[in-house]
Amino acid sequence: MNDMAVIVVGMADLKVAKHPDTLTTLGLGSCVGITLFDRAKKIGGMAHCMLPTYKGFEGQNKAKFVDSAVIELINQLVRIGATRTALVAKIAGGAHMFGRSQNSDMLKIGERNAAAGLAILRQLAIPVQANDTGGSHGRTIELDIDSGALRIKTVGAGEKFI
């Protein structure tokens, strides 16, 4: 009997899980999905982040912001048995969802989210194994806690594994 659960991570949310579960989040547009995975322990986590930085928003939901979500995800993963130095990351999303106006930084939220994700992971010395960010299409992602494979379904572009 397979006791695998598919755990859905909502917007501005984060979850951790152990094998044989799967983590998934739907509808990443300008949001980024960041996954952390410990291959040896088969423990993983996923965050669905809406904005790049927690600075200036202290006291709000940490999962909403890329920088604070990554730190919280690490803490929760270690709490359930992951080894901090074994964690590797994959990141997806960060699409440009607001038409052609490239001038305003406010409209470049997807690009800013992806950059913030890469910056905090670099700062925390967590290697980024794969990055599928940018473009102008929404994505759904699914992390296989057994293998660490990240399945990405992109609107109008099919699916791939990174």
Phi and psi in radians as a Rosetta constraint file:
Dihedral C 1 N 2 CA 2 C 2 CIRCULARHARMONIC -1.657 0.35
Dihedral N 2 CA 2 C 2 N 3 CIRCULARHARMONIC 2.091 0.35
Dihedral C 2 N 3 CA 3 C 3 CIRCULARHARMONIC -1.725 0.35
Dihedral N 3 CA 3 C 3 N 4 CIRCULARHARMONIC 0.399 0.35
Dihedral C 3 N 4 CA 4 C 4 CIRCULARHARMONIC -1.160 0.35
Dihedral N 4 CA 4 C 4 N 5 CIRCULARHARMONIC 2.397 0.35
Dihedral C 4 N 5 CA 5 C 5 CIRCULARHARMONIC -2.025 0.35
Dihedral N 5 CA 5 C 5 N 6 CIRCULARHARMONIC 2.520 0.35
Dihedral C 5 N 6 CA 6 C 6 CIRCULARHARMONIC -1.728 0.35
Dihedral N 6 CA 6 C 6 N 7 CIRCULARHARMONIC 2.008 0.35
Dihedral C 6 N 7 CA 7 C 7 CIRCULARHARMONIC -1.755 0.35
Dihedral N 7 CA 7 C 7 N 8 CIRCULARHARMONIC 2.121 0.35
Dihedral C 7 N 8 CA 8 C 8 CIRCULARHARMONIC -1.597 0.35
Dihedral N 8 CA 8 C 8 N 9 CIRCULARHARMONIC 2.236 0.35
Dihedral C 8 N 9 CA 9 C 9 CIRCULARHARMONIC -1.744 0.35
Dihedral N 9 CA 9 C 9 N 10 CIRCULARHARMONIC 2.051 0.35
Dihedral C 9 N 10 CA 10 C 10 CIRCULARHARMONIC -1.371 0.35
Dihedral N 10 CA 10 C 10 N 11 CIRCULARHARMONIC 3.118 0.35
Dihedral C 10 N 11 CA 11 C 11 CIRCULARHARMONIC -1.189 0.35
Dihedral N 11 CA 11 C 11 N 12 CIRCULARHARMONIC 2.424 0.35
Dihedral C 11 N 12 CA 12 C 12 CIRCULARHARMONIC 1.020 0.35
Dihedral N 12 CA 12 C 12 N 13 CIRCULARHARMONIC 0.780 0.35
Dihedral C 12 N 13 CA 13 C 13 CIRCULARHARMONIC -2.447 0.35
Dihedral N 13 CA 13 C 13 N 14 CIRCULARHARMONIC 2.793 0.35
Dihedral C 13 N 14 CA 14 C 14 CIRCULARHARMONIC -2.579 0.35
Dihedral N 14 CA 14 C 14 N 15 CIRCULARHARMONIC 2.607 0.35
Dihedral C 14 N 15 CA 15 C 15 CIRCULARHARMONIC -2.522 0.35
Dihedral N 15 CA 15 C 15 N 16 CIRCULARHARMONIC 2.693 0.35
Dihedral C 15 N 16 CA 16 C 16 CIRCULARHARMONIC -2.150 0.35
Dihedral N 16 CA 16 C 16 N 17 CIRCULARHARMONIC 2.716 0.35
Dihedral C 16 N 17 CA 17 C 17 CIRCULARHARMONIC -2.743 0.35
Dihedral N 17 CA 17 C 17 N 18 CIRCULARHARMONIC 2.837 0.35
Dihedral C 17 N 18 CA 18 C 18 CIRCULARHARMONIC -2.044 0.35
Dihedral N 18 CA 18 C 18 N 19 CIRCULARHARMONIC 2.774 0.35
Dihedral C 18 N 19 CA 19 C 19 CIRCULARHARMONIC -0.942 0.35
Dihedral N 19 CA 19 C 19 N 20 CIRCULARHARMONIC 2.398 0.35
Dihedral C 19 N 20 CA 20 C 20 CIRCULARHARMONIC -1.737 0.35
Dihedral N 20 CA 20 C 20 N 21 CIRCULARHARMONIC 0.311 0.35
Dihedral C 20 N 21 CA 21 C 21 CIRCULARHARMONIC -1.220 0.35
Dihedral N 21 CA 21 C 21 N 22 CIRCULARHARMONIC 2.883 0.35
Dihedral C 21 N 22 CA 22 C 22 CIRCULARHARMONIC -2.230 0.35
Dihedral N 22 CA 22 C 22 N 23 CIRCULARHARMONIC 2.438 0.35
Dihedral C 22 N 23 CA 23 C 23 CIRCULARHARMONIC -1.862 0.35
Dihedral N 23 CA 23 C 23 N 24 CIRCULARHARMONIC 2.426 0.35
Dihedral C 23 N 24 CA 24 C 24 CIRCULARHARMONIC -2.479 0.35
Dihedral N 24 CA 24 C 24 N 25 CIRCULARHARMONIC 2.626 0.35
Dihedral C 24 N 25 CA 25 C 25 CIRCULARHARMONIC -2.431 0.35
Dihedral N 25 CA 25 C 25 N 26 CIRCULARHARMONIC 2.507 0.35
Dihedral C 25 N 26 CA 26 C 26 CIRCULARHARMONIC -1.891 0.35
Dihedral N 26 CA 26 C 26 N 27 CIRCULARHARMONIC 2.613 0.35
Dihedral C 26 N 27 CA 27 C 27 CIRCULARHARMONIC 1.190 0.35
Dihedral N 27 CA 27 C 27 N 28 CIRCULARHARMONIC 0.779 0.35
Dihedral C 27 N 28 CA 28 C 28 CIRCULARHARMONIC -1.342 0.35
Dihedral N 28 CA 28 C 28 N 29 CIRCULARHARMONIC 1.963 0.35
Dihedral C 28 N 29 CA 29 C 29 CIRCULARHARMONIC -1.790 0.35
Dihedral N 29 CA 29 C 29 N 30 CIRCULARHARMONIC -1.775 0.35
Dihedral C 29 N 30 CA 30 C 30 CIRCULARHARMONIC -1.344 0.35
Dihedral N 30 CA 30 C 30 N 31 CIRCULARHARMONIC -0.254 0.35
Dihedral C 30 N 31 CA 31 C 31 CIRCULARHARMONIC -1.174 0.35
Dihedral N 31 CA 31 C 31 N 32 CIRCULARHARMONIC 2.765 0.35
Dihedral C 31 N 32 CA 32 C 32 CIRCULARHARMONIC -2.043 0.35
Dihedral N 32 CA 32 C 32 N 33 CIRCULARHARMONIC 2.520 0.35
Dihedral C 32 N 33 CA 33 C 33 CIRCULARHARMONIC -1.828 0.35
Dihedral N 33 CA 33 C 33 N 34 CIRCULARHARMONIC 2.164 0.35
Dihedral C 33 N 34 CA 34 C 34 CIRCULARHARMONIC -2.054 0.35
Dihedral N 34 CA 34 C 34 N 35 CIRCULARHARMONIC 2.231 0.35
Dihedral C 34 N 35 CA 35 C 35 CIRCULARHARMONIC -2.028 0.35
Dihedral N 35 CA 35 C 35 N 36 CIRCULARHARMONIC 2.503 0.35
Dihedral C 35 N 36 CA 36 C 36 CIRCULARHARMONIC -2.159 0.35
Dihedral N 36 CA 36 C 36 N 37 CIRCULARHARMONIC 2.469 0.35
Dihedral C 36 N 37 CA 37 C 37 CIRCULARHARMONIC -2.532 0.35
Dihedral N 37 CA 37 C 37 N 38 CIRCULARHARMONIC 2.364 0.35
Dihedral C 37 N 38 CA 38 C 38 CIRCULARHARMONIC -1.921 0.35
Dihedral N 38 CA 38 C 38 N 39 CIRCULARHARMONIC 1.812 0.35
Dihedral C 38 N 39 CA 39 C 39 CIRCULARHARMONIC -1.094 0.35
Dihedral N 39 CA 39 C 39 N 40 CIRCULARHARMONIC -0.754 0.35
Dihedral C 39 N 40 CA 40 C 40 CIRCULARHARMONIC -1.117 0.35
Dihedral N 40 CA 40 C 40 N 41 CIRCULARHARMONIC -0.706 0.35
Dihedral C 40 N 41 CA 41 C 41 CIRCULARHARMONIC -1.604 0.35
Dihedral N 41 CA 41 C 41 N 42 CIRCULARHARMONIC -0.172 0.35
Dihedral C 41 N 42 CA 42 C 42 CIRCULARHARMONIC 0.932 0.35
Dihedral N 42 CA 42 C 42 N 43 CIRCULARHARMONIC 0.944 0.35
Dihedral C 42 N 43 CA 43 C 43 CIRCULARHARMONIC -2.209 0.35
Dihedral N 43 CA 43 C 43 N 44 CIRCULARHARMONIC 2.364 0.35
Dihedral C 43 N 44 CA 44 C 44 CIRCULARHARMONIC -2.494 0.35
Dihedral N 44 CA 44 C 44 N 45 CIRCULARHARMONIC 2.906 0.35
Dihedral C 44 N 45 CA 45 C 45 CIRCULARHARMONIC -2.543 0.35
Dihedral N 45 CA 45 C 45 N 46 CIRCULARHARMONIC 2.767 0.35
Dihedral C 45 N 46 CA 46 C 46 CIRCULARHARMONIC -2.501 0.35
Dihedral N 46 CA 46 C 46 N 47 CIRCULARHARMONIC 2.422 0.35
Dihedral C 46 N 47 CA 47 C 47 CIRCULARHARMONIC -2.168 0.35
Dihedral N 47 CA 47 C 47 N 48 CIRCULARHARMONIC 2.479 0.35
Dihedral C 47 N 48 CA 48 C 48 CIRCULARHARMONIC -2.008 0.35
Dihedral N 48 CA 48 C 48 N 49 CIRCULARHARMONIC 1.734 0.35
Dihedral C 48 N 49 CA 49 C 49 CIRCULARHARMONIC -1.821 0.35
Dihedral N 49 CA 49 C 49 N 50 CIRCULARHARMONIC 2.440 0.35
Dihedral C 49 N 50 CA 50 C 50 CIRCULARHARMONIC -1.723 0.35
Dihedral N 50 CA 50 C 50 N 51 CIRCULARHARMONIC -0.553 0.35
Dihedral C 50 N 51 CA 51 C 51 CIRCULARHARMONIC -2.352 0.35
Dihedral N 51 CA 51 C 51 N 52 CIRCULARHARMONIC 2.680 0.35
Dihedral C 51 N 52 CA 52 C 52 CIRCULARHARMONIC -1.205 0.35
Dihedral N 52 CA 52 C 52 N 53 CIRCULARHARMONIC -0.763 0.35
Dihedral C 52 N 53 CA 53 C 53 CIRCULARHARMONIC -2.351 0.35
Dihedral N 53 CA 53 C 53 N 54 CIRCULARHARMONIC 2.493 0.35
Dihedral C 53 N 54 CA 54 C 54 CIRCULARHARMONIC -1.333 0.35
Dihedral N 54 CA 54 C 54 N 55 CIRCULARHARMONIC -0.344 0.35
Dihedral C 54 N 55 CA 55 C 55 CIRCULARHARMONIC -1.007 0.35
Dihedral N 55 CA 55 C 55 N 56 CIRCULARHARMONIC 2.203 0.35
Dihedral C 55 N 56 CA 56 C 56 CIRCULARHARMONIC 1.588 0.35
Dihedral N 56 CA 56 C 56 N 57 CIRCULARHARMONIC -0.136 0.35
Dihedral C 56 N 57 CA 57 C 57 CIRCULARHARMONIC -2.159 0.35
Dihedral N 57 CA 57 C 57 N 58 CIRCULARHARMONIC 0.376 0.35
Dihedral C 57 N 58 CA 58 C 58 CIRCULARHARMONIC -0.902 0.35
Dihedral N 58 CA 58 C 58 N 59 CIRCULARHARMONIC 2.479 0.35
Dihedral C 58 N 59 CA 59 C 59 CIRCULARHARMONIC 1.633 0.35
Dihedral N 59 CA 59 C 59 N 60 CIRCULARHARMONIC -0.229 0.35
Dihedral C 59 N 60 CA 60 C 60 CIRCULARHARMONIC -1.549 0.35
Dihedral N 60 CA 60 C 60 N 61 CIRCULARHARMONIC 3.072 0.35
Dihedral C 60 N 61 CA 61 C 61 CIRCULARHARMONIC -1.017 0.35
Dihedral N 61 CA 61 C 61 N 62 CIRCULARHARMONIC 1.995 0.35
Dihedral C 61 N 62 CA 62 C 62 CIRCULARHARMONIC -1.101 0.35
Dihedral N 62 CA 62 C 62 N 63 CIRCULARHARMONIC -0.491 0.35
Dihedral C 62 N 63 CA 63 C 63 CIRCULARHARMONIC -1.204 0.35
Dihedral N 63 CA 63 C 63 N 64 CIRCULARHARMONIC -0.309 0.35
Dihedral C 63 N 64 CA 64 C 64 CIRCULARHARMONIC -1.260 0.35
Dihedral N 64 CA 64 C 64 N 65 CIRCULARHARMONIC -0.420 0.35
Dihedral C 64 N 65 CA 65 C 65 CIRCULARHARMONIC -1.983 0.35
Dihedral N 65 CA 65 C 65 N 66 CIRCULARHARMONIC 2.369 0.35
Dihedral C 65 N 66 CA 66 C 66 CIRCULARHARMONIC -0.957 0.35
Dihedral N 66 CA 66 C 66 N 67 CIRCULARHARMONIC -0.929 0.35
Dihedral C 66 N 67 CA 67 C 67 CIRCULARHARMONIC -1.113 0.35
Dihedral N 67 CA 67 C 67 N 68 CIRCULARHARMONIC -0.828 0.35
Dihedral C 67 N 68 CA 68 C 68 CIRCULARHARMONIC -1.267 0.35
Dihedral N 68 CA 68 C 68 N 69 CIRCULARHARMONIC -0.540 0.35
Dihedral C 68 N 69 CA 69 C 69 CIRCULARHARMONIC -1.152 0.35
Dihedral N 69 CA 69 C 69 N 70 CIRCULARHARMONIC -0.724 0.35
Dihedral C 69 N 70 CA 70 C 70 CIRCULARHARMONIC -1.093 0.35
Dihedral N 70 CA 70 C 70 N 71 CIRCULARHARMONIC -0.762 0.35
Dihedral C 70 N 71 CA 71 C 71 CIRCULARHARMONIC -1.119 0.35
Dihedral N 71 CA 71 C 71 N 72 CIRCULARHARMONIC -0.763 0.35
Dihedral C 71 N 72 CA 72 C 72 CIRCULARHARMONIC -1.129 0.35
Dihedral N 72 CA 72 C 72 N 73 CIRCULARHARMONIC -0.687 0.35
Dihedral C 72 N 73 CA 73 C 73 CIRCULARHARMONIC -1.071 0.35
Dihedral N 73 CA 73 C 73 N 74 CIRCULARHARMONIC -0.792 0.35
Dihedral C 73 N 74 CA 74 C 74 CIRCULARHARMONIC -1.024 0.35
Dihedral N 74 CA 74 C 74 N 75 CIRCULARHARMONIC -0.828 0.35
Dihedral C 74 N 75 CA 75 C 75 CIRCULARHARMONIC -1.026 0.35
Dihedral N 75 CA 75 C 75 N 76 CIRCULARHARMONIC -0.785 0.35
Dihedral C 75 N 76 CA 76 C 76 CIRCULARHARMONIC -1.182 0.35
Dihedral N 76 CA 76 C 76 N 77 CIRCULARHARMONIC -0.673 0.35
Dihedral C 76 N 77 CA 77 C 77 CIRCULARHARMONIC -1.113 0.35
Dihedral N 77 CA 77 C 77 N 78 CIRCULARHARMONIC -0.773 0.35
Dihedral C 77 N 78 CA 78 C 78 CIRCULARHARMONIC -1.118 0.35
Dihedral N 78 CA 78 C 78 N 79 CIRCULARHARMONIC -0.677 0.35
Dihedral C 78 N 79 CA 79 C 79 CIRCULARHARMONIC -1.041 0.35
Dihedral N 79 CA 79 C 79 N 80 CIRCULARHARMONIC -0.570 0.35
Dihedral C 79 N 80 CA 80 C 80 CIRCULARHARMONIC -1.709 0.35
Dihedral N 80 CA 80 C 80 N 81 CIRCULARHARMONIC 0.154 0.35
Dihedral C 80 N 81 CA 81 C 81 CIRCULARHARMONIC 2.060 0.35
Dihedral N 81 CA 81 C 81 N 82 CIRCULARHARMONIC -0.051 0.35
Dihedral C 81 N 82 CA 82 C 82 CIRCULARHARMONIC -1.233 0.35
Dihedral N 82 CA 82 C 82 N 83 CIRCULARHARMONIC 2.679 0.35
Dihedral C 82 N 83 CA 83 C 83 CIRCULARHARMONIC -1.665 0.35
Dihedral N 83 CA 83 C 83 N 84 CIRCULARHARMONIC 2.097 0.35
Dihedral C 83 N 84 CA 84 C 84 CIRCULARHARMONIC -0.913 0.35
Dihedral N 84 CA 84 C 84 N 85 CIRCULARHARMONIC -0.772 0.35
Dihedral C 84 N 85 CA 85 C 85 CIRCULARHARMONIC -1.344 0.35
Dihedral N 85 CA 85 C 85 N 86 CIRCULARHARMONIC -0.160 0.35
Dihedral C 85 N 86 CA 86 C 86 CIRCULARHARMONIC -1.615 0.35
Dihedral N 86 CA 86 C 86 N 87 CIRCULARHARMONIC -0.149 0.35
Dihedral C 86 N 87 CA 87 C 87 CIRCULARHARMONIC -1.211 0.35
Dihedral N 87 CA 87 C 87 N 88 CIRCULARHARMONIC 2.412 0.35
Dihedral C 87 N 88 CA 88 C 88 CIRCULARHARMONIC -2.212 0.35
Dihedral N 88 CA 88 C 88 N 89 CIRCULARHARMONIC 2.695 0.35
Dihedral C 88 N 89 CA 89 C 89 CIRCULARHARMONIC -2.071 0.35
Dihedral N 89 CA 89 C 89 N 90 CIRCULARHARMONIC 2.676 0.35
Dihedral C 89 N 90 CA 90 C 90 CIRCULARHARMONIC -2.368 0.35
Dihedral N 90 CA 90 C 90 N 91 CIRCULARHARMONIC 2.544 0.35
Dihedral C 90 N 91 CA 91 C 91 CIRCULARHARMONIC -2.369 0.35
Dihedral N 91 CA 91 C 91 N 92 CIRCULARHARMONIC 2.446 0.35
Dihedral C 91 N 92 CA 92 C 92 CIRCULARHARMONIC -2.554 0.35
Dihedral N 92 CA 92 C 92 N 93 CIRCULARHARMONIC 2.758 0.35
Dihedral C 92 N 93 CA 93 C 93 CIRCULARHARMONIC 1.875 0.35
Dihedral N 93 CA 93 C 93 N 94 CIRCULARHARMONIC -2.521 0.35
Dihedral C 93 N 94 CA 94 C 94 CIRCULARHARMONIC 1.138 0.35
Dihedral N 94 CA 94 C 94 N 95 CIRCULARHARMONIC 0.611 0.35
Dihedral C 94 N 95 CA 95 C 95 CIRCULARHARMONIC -1.326 0.35
Dihedral N 95 CA 95 C 95 N 96 CIRCULARHARMONIC 2.757 0.35
Dihedral C 95 N 96 CA 96 C 96 CIRCULARHARMONIC -1.611 0.35
Dihedral N 96 CA 96 C 96 N 97 CIRCULARHARMONIC 1.820 0.35
Dihedral C 96 N 97 CA 97 C 97 CIRCULARHARMONIC -1.803 0.35
Dihedral N 97 CA 97 C 97 N 98 CIRCULARHARMONIC 0.076 0.35
Dihedral C 97 N 98 CA 98 C 98 CIRCULARHARMONIC -2.066 0.35
Dihedral N 98 CA 98 C 98 N 99 CIRCULARHARMONIC 0.919 0.35
Dihedral C 98 N 99 CA 99 C 99 CIRCULARHARMONIC 1.227 0.35
Dihedral N 99 CA 99 C 99 N 100 CIRCULARHARMONIC -2.696 0.35
Dihedral C 99 N 100 CA 100 C 100 CIRCULARHARMONIC -1.645 0.35
Dihedral N 100 CA 100 C 100 N 101 CIRCULARHARMONIC -0.139 0.35
Dihedral C 100 N 101 CA 101 C 101 CIRCULARHARMONIC -1.231 0.35
Dihedral N 101 CA 101 C 101 N 102 CIRCULARHARMONIC 1.777 0.35
Dihedral C 101 N 102 CA 102 C 102 CIRCULARHARMONIC -1.667 0.35
Dihedral N 102 CA 102 C 102 N 103 CIRCULARHARMONIC -0.053 0.35
Dihedral C 102 N 103 CA 103 C 103 CIRCULARHARMONIC -1.296 0.35
Dihedral N 103 CA 103 C 103 N 104 CIRCULARHARMONIC -0.763 0.35
Dihedral C 103 N 104 CA 104 C 104 CIRCULARHARMONIC -1.416 0.35
Dihedral N 104 CA 104 C 104 N 105 CIRCULARHARMONIC 2.257 0.35
Dihedral C 104 N 105 CA 105 C 105 CIRCULARHARMONIC -1.075 0.35
Dihedral N 105 CA 105 C 105 N 106 CIRCULARHARMONIC -0.543 0.35
Dihedral C 105 N 106 CA 106 C 106 CIRCULARHARMONIC -1.089 0.35
Dihedral N 106 CA 106 C 106 N 107 CIRCULARHARMONIC -0.548 0.35
Dihedral C 106 N 107 CA 107 C 107 CIRCULARHARMONIC -1.455 0.35
Dihedral N 107 CA 107 C 107 N 108 CIRCULARHARMONIC -0.138 0.35
Dihedral C 107 N 108 CA 108 C 108 CIRCULARHARMONIC -1.679 0.35
Dihedral N 108 CA 108 C 108 N 109 CIRCULARHARMONIC 0.585 0.35
Dihedral C 108 N 109 CA 109 C 109 CIRCULARHARMONIC -1.085 0.35
Dihedral N 109 CA 109 C 109 N 110 CIRCULARHARMONIC -0.644 0.35
Dihedral C 109 N 110 CA 110 C 110 CIRCULARHARMONIC -1.085 0.35
Dihedral N 110 CA 110 C 110 N 111 CIRCULARHARMONIC -0.797 0.35
Dihedral C 110 N 111 CA 111 C 111 CIRCULARHARMONIC -1.095 0.35
Dihedral N 111 CA 111 C 111 N 112 CIRCULARHARMONIC -0.736 0.35
Dihedral C 111 N 112 CA 112 C 112 CIRCULARHARMONIC -1.169 0.35
Dihedral N 112 CA 112 C 112 N 113 CIRCULARHARMONIC -0.669 0.35
Dihedral C 112 N 113 CA 113 C 113 CIRCULARHARMONIC -1.109 0.35
Dihedral N 113 CA 113 C 113 N 114 CIRCULARHARMONIC -0.802 0.35
Dihedral C 113 N 114 CA 114 C 114 CIRCULARHARMONIC -1.101 0.35
Dihedral N 114 CA 114 C 114 N 115 CIRCULARHARMONIC -0.764 0.35
Dihedral C 114 N 115 CA 115 C 115 CIRCULARHARMONIC -1.100 0.35
Dihedral N 115 CA 115 C 115 N 116 CIRCULARHARMONIC -0.710 0.35
Dihedral C 115 N 116 CA 116 C 116 CIRCULARHARMONIC -1.125 0.35
Dihedral N 116 CA 116 C 116 N 117 CIRCULARHARMONIC -0.676 0.35
Dihedral C 116 N 117 CA 117 C 117 CIRCULARHARMONIC -1.099 0.35
Dihedral N 117 CA 117 C 117 N 118 CIRCULARHARMONIC -0.830 0.35
Dihedral C 117 N 118 CA 118 C 118 CIRCULARHARMONIC -1.123 0.35
Dihedral N 118 CA 118 C 118 N 119 CIRCULARHARMONIC -0.655 0.35
Dihedral C 118 N 119 CA 119 C 119 CIRCULARHARMONIC -1.175 0.35
Dihedral N 119 CA 119 C 119 N 120 CIRCULARHARMONIC -0.813 0.35
Dihedral C 119 N 120 CA 120 C 120 CIRCULARHARMONIC -1.193 0.35
Dihedral N 120 CA 120 C 120 N 121 CIRCULARHARMONIC -0.642 0.35
Dihedral C 120 N 121 CA 121 C 121 CIRCULARHARMONIC -1.148 0.35
Dihedral N 121 CA 121 C 121 N 122 CIRCULARHARMONIC -0.700 0.35
Dihedral C 121 N 122 CA 122 C 122 CIRCULARHARMONIC -1.126 0.35
Dihedral N 122 CA 122 C 122 N 123 CIRCULARHARMONIC -0.795 0.35
Dihedral C 122 N 123 CA 123 C 123 CIRCULARHARMONIC -1.045 0.35
Dihedral N 123 CA 123 C 123 N 124 CIRCULARHARMONIC -0.633 0.35
Dihedral C 123 N 124 CA 124 C 124 CIRCULARHARMONIC -1.589 0.35
Dihedral N 124 CA 124 C 124 N 125 CIRCULARHARMONIC 0.093 0.35
Dihedral C 124 N 125 CA 125 C 125 CIRCULARHARMONIC 1.024 0.35
Dihedral N 125 CA 125 C 125 N 126 CIRCULARHARMONIC 0.693 0.35
Dihedral C 125 N 126 CA 126 C 126 CIRCULARHARMONIC -1.808 0.35
Dihedral N 126 CA 126 C 126 N 127 CIRCULARHARMONIC 2.028 0.35
Dihedral C 126 N 127 CA 127 C 127 CIRCULARHARMONIC -1.134 0.35
Dihedral N 127 CA 127 C 127 N 128 CIRCULARHARMONIC 2.389 0.35
Dihedral C 127 N 128 CA 128 C 128 CIRCULARHARMONIC -1.642 0.35
Dihedral N 128 CA 128 C 128 N 129 CIRCULARHARMONIC 1.940 0.35
Dihedral C 128 N 129 CA 129 C 129 CIRCULARHARMONIC -1.378 0.35
Dihedral N 129 CA 129 C 129 N 130 CIRCULARHARMONIC -0.517 0.35
Dihedral C 129 N 130 CA 130 C 130 CIRCULARHARMONIC -2.729 0.35
Dihedral N 130 CA 130 C 130 N 131 CIRCULARHARMONIC 2.607 0.35
Dihedral C 130 N 131 CA 131 C 131 CIRCULARHARMONIC -2.484 0.35
Dihedral N 131 CA 131 C 131 N 132 CIRCULARHARMONIC 2.091 0.35
Dihedral C 131 N 132 CA 132 C 132 CIRCULARHARMONIC -2.237 0.35
Dihedral N 132 CA 132 C 132 N 133 CIRCULARHARMONIC 1.311 0.35
Dihedral C 132 N 133 CA 133 C 133 CIRCULARHARMONIC -2.111 0.35
Dihedral N 133 CA 133 C 133 N 134 CIRCULARHARMONIC 2.891 0.35
Dihedral C 133 N 134 CA 134 C 134 CIRCULARHARMONIC 1.584 0.35
Dihedral N 134 CA 134 C 134 N 135 CIRCULARHARMONIC -2.782 0.35
Dihedral C 134 N 135 CA 135 C 135 CIRCULARHARMONIC 1.310 0.35
Dihedral N 135 CA 135 C 135 N 136 CIRCULARHARMONIC -2.889 0.35
Dihedral C 135 N 136 CA 136 C 136 CIRCULARHARMONIC -2.322 0.35
Dihedral N 136 CA 136 C 136 N 137 CIRCULARHARMONIC 0.390 0.35
Dihedral C 136 N 137 CA 137 C 137 CIRCULARHARMONIC -2.101 0.35
Dihedral N 137 CA 137 C 137 N 138 CIRCULARHARMONIC 2.541 0.35
Dihedral C 137 N 138 CA 138 C 138 CIRCULARHARMONIC -1.252 0.35
Dihedral N 138 CA 138 C 138 N 139 CIRCULARHARMONIC 2.766 0.35
Dihedral C 138 N 139 CA 139 C 139 CIRCULARHARMONIC -2.364 0.35
Dihedral N 139 CA 139 C 139 N 140 CIRCULARHARMONIC 2.663 0.35
Dihedral C 139 N 140 CA 140 C 140 CIRCULARHARMONIC -2.076 0.35
Dihedral N 140 CA 140 C 140 N 141 CIRCULARHARMONIC 2.358 0.35
Dihedral C 140 N 141 CA 141 C 141 CIRCULARHARMONIC -2.171 0.35
Dihedral N 141 CA 141 C 141 N 142 CIRCULARHARMONIC 2.677 0.35
Dihedral C 141 N 142 CA 142 C 142 CIRCULARHARMONIC -2.497 0.35
Dihedral N 142 CA 142 C 142 N 143 CIRCULARHARMONIC 2.129 0.35
Dihedral C 142 N 143 CA 143 C 143 CIRCULARHARMONIC -1.739 0.35
Dihedral N 143 CA 143 C 143 N 144 CIRCULARHARMONIC 2.096 0.35
Dihedral C 143 N 144 CA 144 C 144 CIRCULARHARMONIC -1.472 0.35
Dihedral N 144 CA 144 C 144 N 145 CIRCULARHARMONIC 1.941 0.35
Dihedral C 144 N 145 CA 145 C 145 CIRCULARHARMONIC -1.238 0.35
Dihedral N 145 CA 145 C 145 N 146 CIRCULARHARMONIC -0.294 0.35
Dihedral C 145 N 146 CA 146 C 146 CIRCULARHARMONIC -1.286 0.35
Dihedral N 146 CA 146 C 146 N 147 CIRCULARHARMONIC -0.866 0.35
Dihedral C 146 N 147 CA 147 C 147 CIRCULARHARMONIC -1.828 0.35
Dihedral N 147 CA 147 C 147 N 148 CIRCULARHARMONIC -0.350 0.35
Dihedral C 147 N 148 CA 148 C 148 CIRCULARHARMONIC 1.480 0.35
Dihedral N 148 CA 148 C 148 N 149 CIRCULARHARMONIC 0.021 0.35
Dihedral C 148 N 149 CA 149 C 149 CIRCULARHARMONIC -1.177 0.35
Dihedral N 149 CA 149 C 149 N 150 CIRCULARHARMONIC 2.408 0.35
Dihedral C 149 N 150 CA 150 C 150 CIRCULARHARMONIC -1.914 0.35
Dihedral N 150 CA 150 C 150 N 151 CIRCULARHARMONIC 1.994 0.35
Dihedral C 150 N 151 CA 151 C 151 CIRCULARHARMONIC -1.558 0.35
Dihedral N 151 CA 151 C 151 N 152 CIRCULARHARMONIC 2.236 0.35
Dihedral C 151 N 152 CA 152 C 152 CIRCULARHARMONIC -2.101 0.35
Dihedral N 152 CA 152 C 152 N 153 CIRCULARHARMONIC 2.118 0.35
Dihedral C 152 N 153 CA 153 C 153 CIRCULARHARMONIC -1.868 0.35
Dihedral N 153 CA 153 C 153 N 154 CIRCULARHARMONIC 2.065 0.35
Dihedral C 153 N 154 CA 154 C 154 CIRCULARHARMONIC -1.933 0.35
Dihedral N 154 CA 154 C 154 N 155 CIRCULARHARMONIC 2.290 0.35
Dihedral C 154 N 155 CA 155 C 155 CIRCULARHARMONIC -0.981 0.35
Dihedral N 155 CA 155 C 155 N 156 CIRCULARHARMONIC 2.147 0.35
Dihedral C 155 N 156 CA 156 C 156 CIRCULARHARMONIC 1.345 0.35
Dihedral N 156 CA 156 C 156 N 157 CIRCULARHARMONIC 0.029 0.35
Dihedral C 156 N 157 CA 157 C 157 CIRCULARHARMONIC -2.330 0.35
Dihedral N 157 CA 157 C 157 N 158 CIRCULARHARMONIC 0.242 0.35
Dihedral C 157 N 158 CA 158 C 158 CIRCULARHARMONIC 1.310 0.35
Dihedral N 158 CA 158 C 158 N 159 CIRCULARHARMONIC -2.636 0.35
Dihedral C 158 N 159 CA 159 C 159 CIRCULARHARMONIC -2.362 0.35
Dihedral N 159 CA 159 C 159 N 160 CIRCULARHARMONIC 2.676 0.35
Dihedral C 159 N 160 CA 160 C 160 CIRCULARHARMONIC -2.626 0.35
Dihedral N 160 CA 160 C 160 N 161 CIRCULARHARMONIC 2.913 0.35
Dihedral C 160 N 161 CA 161 C 161 CIRCULARHARMONIC -2.061 0.35
Dihedral N 161 CA 161 C 161 N 162 CIRCULARHARMONIC 2.359 0.35
